[in-house]
Amino acid sequence: MVLGEDHCVRSANSAAASLFGSPASELVGQSFSTMVAAPPIEKEGHLSAAEQLRATYPDGRVLFAQRSDGSILPLEAVGQPVDSTLEVRLRPLPQRTVAEGANEAPVPRTINQCIAVMGLLRLPTSNMSLERQFEHFLAVILSLRADPSTWGAAIFLVTDQGECELHAARNMPEPVLERCQRLPADSCLCGRVACMDEVVVVYPVDRAQVNGAPCMCDRTYMGIPIRSNGRLLGVLACVSASSHSVSKDEHDFLAAIAGGLGAYIQHRRVEEQNRALLEENRRVNHQLIRVLEEERRRIARELHDEMGQSLTAIKADAALIRNHCDDPSSPIHRSTSAIGGTADRLYDVIQNLLTELRPSGLDDLGLVDALHALIRRWREHRPGITCAFRTDGDLEGLGEALNITIYRIVQESLNNVIRHAAATRVGVALRRESSPVWGEELTLHVEDNGLGAKLQNLHAKRRHGLVGIRERVHGLGGEMDLDSKPGKGFRLTVRFPLLEADLHD
């Protein structure tokens, strides 16, 4: 299997298809981190260099493959960098079993197995829903047992109303799933766990304890509160089809798992809150930029209509007075000529201001032609600096917000070259291309061969030009990267997702 720089599968052979239980064609394009799961190990030379994960099982480095049928398969993985890709060789490891005591349920005995499960809570799962991660988590817990088919597990989260809401389940009886989608406090066993906020172990379960759910009778039940920072978040429920006692090892193991799960849930909730705040910040930034451009448009219109007409009138009046003066050497003739010249210079200043405030070429010619005009004017005033401009892909119909943002970034970047770079060569490249993350993206590169700088110094100085560019980029949900070293020039890269809403704003 070969991974690209984006950690997605570039190619897969028939052996990989057999391991993951899917055709090789379906594996290509998938993110490797969604196909495997294991905790990171701080050690050079393993897959974490490609942001992948390994674990000990119990002594070797392994990944847990998530097969298409939902099962978990431990794999030994060896990664070898090849150019800009990573060649990964996978080999299945035999499933390990744990000796079962006379009156105890089988339970993971090694610390490394516990680490493997806890590592699932640290996966980079921004592209995986919480429910899907829960299901994967339960599958791994059950797979560590010698008799996984006889056990079921479920995760309930406590709502703001104090009810238990089912979010994930594996191997649970269907009648239980139908009945337990949402449990009031102190209802059935899971409700009791949430209400009492303590571990509940029952074997065998009788009819009175399950509050009319006969499918749970004569089973072993263990419910463990899921907490974080002293706050009850939910319940981890484990059910066995047989009736037997629960060992202390099993009790302690599941309690530790529930504690880690609570920390993970809290972390995901904080992530969601931060994501919501970032989205709100993006929306506000976008709105502020829109308002700013509207104000620039209004000022440009006022300058063009009022100042332009007034200067034209002044120049006409000065010419009229001058034409009524027969003596070219008279003070009146000289003054009126000076007034006309001043009006011409003011008109040129206003034209430059209009271009800065609202480039008319964007409305009349489109983004590419407007950028050509901007760079042509920039070259005329800086003959000692070479500036190349390249485009690639269809750059029409990008939407006004994206057009003006790209124009302003190029404008500010070229101004920064004059103010800070002392460069002799500048390159501007704009292209539209496919993206594994966004589907389609617009990428802008601006680089020079100037003095460069340490990136930490740039961030410390909080240069207003870069801050303004970053705000514009984030306002449209894009990404911004800087690359610079002293004496090695400066490179700015911005990427924008080409979303349908942005293309027709």
C-alpha positions in Angstrom: 0.0 0.0 0.0 1.3 3.5 -0.9 0.3 6.7 0.9 0.7 10.2 -0.5 1.7 13.4 1.3 -2.0 13.9 2.2 -1.9 10.5 4.0 -4.5 9.1 1.5 -4.0 5.8 -0.2 -2.4 6.2 -3.6 -2.4 2.5 -4.5 -3.3 -0.8 -2.9 -2.7 -4.4 -4.0 -4.9 -7.5 -3.6 -3.3 -8.4 -0.2 -4.4 -5.0 1.2 -7.8 -5.6 -0.2 -8.0 -8.9 1.6 -6.8 -7.5 4.9 -9.4 -4.6 4.9 -12.2 -6.7 3.3 -12.8 -4.2 0.5 -11.8 -4.1 -3.2 -8.5 -2.3 -3.8 -10.3 0.3 -6.0 -12.4 1.3 -2.9 -9.3 1.7 -0.7 -7.7 4.2 -3.1 -8.4 7.7 -2.0 -9.3 6.9 1.6 -7.5 8.6 4.5 -5.3 6.0 6.1 -6.0 7.3 9.6 -9.7 6.4 9.1 -8.7 2.8 8.1 -6.5 2.0 11.1 -6.3 2.9 14.8 -3.7 2.7 17.5 -2.0 5.0 20.0 1.1 7.0 19.0 4.6 6.0 20.2 7.3 8.6 20.6 10.0 7.0 18.6 11.7 7.8 15.3 11.3 5.7 12.2 7.7 4.6 12.5 4.5 5.7 10.8 3.8 8.6 13.1 6.3 10.5 10.9 3.4 10.4 8.4 0.9 11.2 11.1 0.0 7.5 11.4 -0.3 5.4 14.5 1.2 2.3 16.1 0.7 0.4 19.3 2.1 -2.5 21.2 0.3 -5.9 20.9 1.8 -6.7 23.4 5.4 -6.4 22.3 5.3 -5.5 18.6 4.3 -2.4 16.7 0.8 -2.8 15.3 -2.2 -1.1 13.8 -5.8 -2.1 14.2 -7.4 -2.4 10.8 -11.0 -1.4 10.6 -12.5 -3.9 8.2 -15.5 -3.3 6.0 -17.6 -5.8 8.0 -16.9 -3.8 11.2 -14.4 -6.3 12.7 -11.0 -5.3 14.0 -7.8 -7.0 12.8 -4.4 -6.4 14.3 -1.6 -5.7 11.8 2.1 -5.3 11.9 3.1 -2.3 9.9 6.5 -1.2 8.4 6.8 2.1 6.6 9.4 3.0 4.0 9.6 6.6 2.6 9.8 6.6 -1.2 10.2 10.1 -2.8 7.1 12.0 -1.6 5.1 8.9 -0.7 5.2 6.3 2.1 5.2 2.6 1.2 3.5 0.7 3.9 3.8 -3.1 4.3 1.1 -4.8 6.4 1.1 -8.3 7.9 -1.8 -9.7 9.9 -1.0 -10.7 13.5 -2.7 -13.6 15.2 -5.6 -12.7 17.6 -4.6 -13.3 21.2 -6.8 -14.8 23.8 -6.8 -14.5 27.6 -7.2 -17.4 29.9 -10.5 -17.5 31.6 -10.8 -18.1 35.4 -13.2 -20.6 36.8 -15.8 -18.1 37.8 -14.6 -14.9 36.0 -15.2 -13.4 32.6 -12.2 -13.2 30.3 -10.6 -9.8 30.7 -7.5 -8.1 29.0 -4.5 -9.0 31.2 -1.7 -6.9 29.7 -1.1 -3.2 30.2 -0.3 -2.9 26.5 -3.8 -4.1 25.6 -5.2 -1.4 27.8 -2.9 1.1 26.1 -4.2 -0.1 22.7 -7.8 0.6 23.7 -7.0 3.9 25.4 -5.1 5.0 22.3 -8.3 4.9 20.4 -9.3 8.0 22.4 -6.4 10.0 21.0 -7.0 9.4 17.4 -7.0 12.4 15.0 -10.7 12.0 14.2 -11.8 15.4 13.1 -13.4 13.7 10.0 -15.1 11.0 12.1 -18.4 11.6 13.9 -18.5 11.0 17.6 -21.1 8.2 17.1 -18.8 6.4 14.6 -15.8 6.8 16.9 -17.9 5.3 19.8 -18.9 2.3 17.6 -15.3 1.7 16.7 -14.3 2.1 20.4 -16.9 -0.5 21.5 -15.8 -2.9 18.7 -12.2 -2.9 20.0 -13.3 -3.4 23.6 -15.3 -6.4 22.6 -12.6 -7.8 20.2 -10.2 -8.0 23.2 -12.4 -10.6 24.8 -12.0 -14.3 24.3 -15.8 -14.6 23.7 -16.8 -11.3 22.0 -20.0 -12.8 20.5 -21.5 -13.3 24.0 -20.9 -9.7 25.1 -22.6 -6.4 24.1 -21.8 -2.8 25.0 -23.4 0.6 24.6 -22.6 4.2 25.3 -25.2 6.6 26.7 -24.7 10.3 27.0 -26.6 12.3 29.7 -28.6 15.2 28.2 -29.2 18.6 29.7 -32.5 17.2 31.0 -30.8 14.4 32.8 -31.9 11.7 30.5 -29.7 8.9 29.1 -29.5 9.1 25.3 -28.1 6.1 23.3 -25.2 7.1 21.0 -23.6 3.8 20.1 -24.1 0.0 20.7 -22.5 -3.3 19.6 -24.1 -6.7 20.0 -26.9 -5.4 22.1 -30.3 -7.2 22.0 -32.6 -5.5 19.4 -35.5 -5.0 21.9 -33.1 -3.2 24.3 -32.1 -0.9 21.5 -35.7 -0.1 20.6 -36.6 0.6 24.2 -33.5 2.4 25.4 -33.0 5.2 22.8 -33.7 7.7 25.6 -34.0 6.7 29.2 -35.4 9.0 32.0 -33.3 9.3 35.1 -33.6 6.2 37.4 -35.3 4.2 34.6 -33.9 0.7 33.9 -30.3 -0.1 34.9 -28.5 2.6 32.9 -30.8 5.3 34.3 -29.9 4.1 37.7 -26.2 4.4 37.0 -26.7 8.0 35.8 -29.0 8.8 38.7 -26.7 7.3 41.4 -23.4 8.3 39.6 -21.8 5.0 40.6 -20.9 1.6 39.2 -23.8 -0.8 39.1 -23.1 -4.6 38.7 -26.0 -7.1 38.5 -25.9 -10.8 37.9 -28.2 -12.3 37.0 -30.6 -9.4 36.1 -34.2 -10.0 37.2 -37.3 -8.6 35.7 -37.9 -6.0 38.4 -34.4 -4.4 37.9 -34.9 -3.8 34.2 -38.3 -2.2 34.6 -40.2 -4.4 32.1 -37.4 -5.3 29.6 -37.5 -9.1 29.7 -34.7 -9.4 27.1 -32.2 -8.3 29.7 -33.2 -11.0 32.3 -30.7 -13.6 33.3 -27.8 -11.7 31.9 -24.8 -10.0 33.5 -25.0 -6.2 33.5 -22.2 -3.7 34.4 -22.9 0.0 34.1 -20.0 2.5 34.7 -20.4 6.3 34.9 -18.5 8.2 32.3 -17.0 11.3 34.0 -14.7 14.2 33.3 -13.5 16.7 35.8 -16.1 15.4 38.3 -19.0 15.9 35.9 -21.2 13.0 34.8 -21.2 12.8 31.0 -22.8 9.4 30.3 -22.8 5.6 31.0 -20.8 2.8 29.6 -23.0 -0.4 29.7 -21.6 -3.9 29.2 -24.0 -6.9 29.0 -23.1 -10.6 28.8 -25.5 -13.2 27.4 -24.5 -15.5 30.3 -24.8 -15.0 34.0 -21.5 -14.9 35.9 -19.7 -12.8 38.4 -17.6 -9.8 37.4 -13.9 -9.9 38.4 -12.1 -7.0 40.1 -9.7 -6.9 37.1 -12.6 -6.5 34.7 -14.2 -3.9 37.0 -11.0 -1.9 37.2 -10.2 -2.2 33.5 -13.7 -0.9 32.4 -13.6 1.8 35.0 -10.3 3.0 33.6 -11.7 2.9 30.1 -14.7 4.9 31.2 -12.4 7.5 32.7 -10.5 7.8 29.5 -13.7 7.9 27.5 -14.9 10.8 29.6 -11.8 12.8 28.9 -12.2 12.1 25.2 -15.9 13.1 25.1 -15.0 16.4 26.9 -12.2 17.0 24.5 -14.5 16.5 21.5 -17.1 18.8 23.0 -14.4 21.5 23.5 -13.3 20.9 19.9 -16.9 21.3 18.7 -17.3 24.5 20.7 -14.0 25.9 19.3 -15.2 24.9 15.8 -18.4 26.7 16.3 -16.6 29.8 17.6 -14.2 29.6 14.6 -17.1 29.3 12.3 -18.8 32.3 13.9 -15.5 34.2 13.7 -15.3 33.3 10.0 -18.8 34.5 9.4 -18.2 37.8 11.2 -14.9 38.3 9.4 -16.6 37.6 6.1 -19.3 40.1 6.9 -16.8 42.8 8.0 -14.9 42.3 4.8 -18.1 42.6 2.8 -19.1 45.8 4.7 -15.6 47.2 4.2 -15.7 46.6 0.5 -19.2 48.1 0.2 -17.9 51.2 2.0 -14.9 51.3 -0.3 -17.3 51.0 -3.3 -19.4 53.9 -1.9 -16.4 56.2 -1.3 -15.1 55.4 -4.7 -18.4 56.3 -6.3 -18.6 59.5 -4.3 -15.0 60.4 -5.4 -15.8 59.6 -9.0 -19.1 61.4 -9.2 -18.6 64.4 -6.9 -14.9 65.1 -6.9 -14.5 64.1 -10.6 -17.3 66.4 -11.7 -16.1 69.3 -9.4 -12.5 69.1 -10.8 -13.9 69.0 -14.3 -15.9 72.1 -13.6 -12.9 73.9 -12.0 -10.8 73.1 -15.0 -13.5 74.3 -17.4 -13.9 77.6 -15.5 -10.2 78.1 -15.4 -10.0 77.6 -19.2 -12.9 80.0 -19.8 -11.2 82.7 -17.8 -7.9 82.1 -19.5 -9.6 82.3 -23.0 -10.9 85.7 -22.0 -7.5 86.9 -21.2 -5.7 88.2 -24.3 -2.3 88.6 -22.7 -0.5 85.3 -22.1 2.0 86.9 -19.8 -0.6 88.4 -17.5 -1.0 87.0 -13.9 -4.6 86.0 -14.7 -3.5 83.8 -17.6 -0.7 82.2 -15.6 -3.0 81.6 -12.6 -5.7 80.0 -14.7 -3.2 77.8 -16.4 -1.8 76.7 -12.9 -5.4 76.0 -11.8 -5.9 73.7 -14.8 -2.7 71.9 -14.1 -3.5 71.4 -10.5 -6.9 70.1 -11.4 -5.3 67.5 -13.8 -2.9 66.4 -11.0 -5.8 66.1 -8.5 -7.7 64.1 -11.1 -4.7 61.7 -11.4 -4.6 61.3 -7.6 -8.3 60.5 -7.5 -7.9 58.0 -10.2 -5.2 56.2 -8.3 -7.4 56.3 -5.1 -10.3 54.9 -7.1 -8.1 52.0 -8.2 -7.0 51.4 -4.6 -10.5 51.6 -3.3 -12.3 49.7 -5.9 -10.5 48.2 -8.9 -12.9 48.8 -11.7 -11.3 46.0 -13.7 -12.9 43.4 -11.4 -16.3 44.5 -12.4 -15.5 45.2 -16.1 -12.9 42.6 -17.0 -12.8 39.9 -14.4 -10.2 38.7 -11.9 -7.4 37.6 -14.2 -7.5 40.7 -16.4 -7.7 42.9 -13.2 -4.6 41.2 -11.8 -2.8 41.6 -15.1 -3.6 45.4 -15.0 -2.5 45.6 -11.3 0.8 43.9 -12.0 1.4 45.9 -15.2 1.0 49.2 -13.3 3.2 47.9 -10.5 5.9 47.0 -13.0 5.8 50.5 -14.5 6.6 52.1 -11.2 9.3 49.5 -10.2 11.3 48.9 -13.4 14.1 47.2 -11.5 12.0 44.3 -10.2 10.8 41.5 -12.5 7.3 40.3 -11.7 5.9 37.1 -13.4 2.2 36.2 -13.3 0.9 32.7 -14.1 -2.6 31.2 -14.0 -3.9 27.7 -14.4 -7.5 26.3 -14.5 -10.9 28.0 -15.0 -10.8 31.2 -13.0 -14.1 32.6 -14.2 -17.2 32.8 -12.0 -15.5 32.6 -8.6 -17.8 35.1 -7.0 -17.3 38.7 -5.9 -16.1 37.9 -2.4 -13.3 35.6 -3.6 -12.3 37.9 -6.5 -11.9 40.9 -4.3 -10.1 38.9 -1.6 -7.5 37.5 -4.1 -7.0 40.9 -5.6 -6.4 42.5 -2.2 -4.0 39.8 -1.2 -1.9 40.2 -4.3 -2.1 44.0 -3.9 -0.9 43.9 -0.3 1.8 41.2 -1.1 3.3 43.4 -3.8 3.2 46.4 -1.4 5.1 44.3 1.2 7.7 43.4 -1.4 8.4 47.2 -1.8 8.3 47.9 2.0 10.3 44.9 3.3 11.8 42.5 0.8 14.4 44.5 -1.3 13.8 41.8 -4.0 14.7 41.8 -7.6 12.2 39.1 -8.7 8.6 38.4 -7.7 6.3 35.5 -8.8 2.6 35.4 -8.6 0.7 32.2 -9.5 -3.0 31.5 -9.3 -4.6 28.2 -10.1 -7.8 26.2 -9.6 -7.3 22.5 -8.9 -8.8 19.5 -7.3 -8.4 19.0 -3.6 -8.7 15.8 -1.5 -10.1 17.9 1.4 -12.4 20.4 -0.3 -13.1 18.8 -3.7 -11.9 21.9 -5.5 -9.7 24.7 -4.3 -8.2 28.0 -5.4 -4.5 28.4 -4.6 -2.5 31.6 -4.7 1.3 31.7 -4.4 3.3 34.9 -4.1 7.1 34.6 -3.6 10.1 36.8 -3.9 13.9 36.5 -3.7 14.3 39.2 -1.2 15.8 39.5 2.3 13.4 37.0 3.9 12.9 36.8 7.7 12.5 34.5 10.6 8.8 33.5 10.8 8.7 33.9 14.6 9.8 37.5 14.1 7.1 38.1 11.6 4.5 36.8 14.0 5.9 38.7 16.9 5.8 42.0 15.0 2.2 41.4 14.1 2.6 43.2 10.7 -0.7 44.7 9.8 -0.5 43.6 6.2 -0.1 39.9 7.0 -2.8 40.2 9.7 -5.2 41.7 7.2 -4.4 38.9 4.7 -4.9 36.3 7.4 -8.3 37.8 8.4 -9.4 37.8 4.7 -8.3 34.2 4.2 -10.0 32.9 7.3 -13.1 35.0 6.5 -13.6 32.8 3.5 -12.7 29.5 5.3 -9.3 29.3 3.7 -5.8 28.5 4.9 -2.6 30.6 4.9 1.0 29.4 5.0 4.2 31.4 5.2 7.6 30.2 4.3 10.7 32.4 4.8 14.2 32.3 6.1 16.8 35.2 6.4 18.3 35.7 3.0 16.1 33.1 1.3 13.2 35.1 0.2 9.6 35.0 1.2 6.7 32.8 0.1 3.0 33.2 0.8 0.5 30.5 0.0 -3.2 30.8 0.5 -5.9 28.2 -0.3 -9.6 28.6 -0.6 -12.3 26.0 -0.8 -14.4 26.5 -3.9 -17.8 26.0 -2.2 -21.0 26.4 -4.2 -22.1 29.3 -1.9 -18.8 31.2 -2.5 -19.0 30.8 -6.3 -22.4 32.5 -6.5 -22.3 35.2 -3.7 
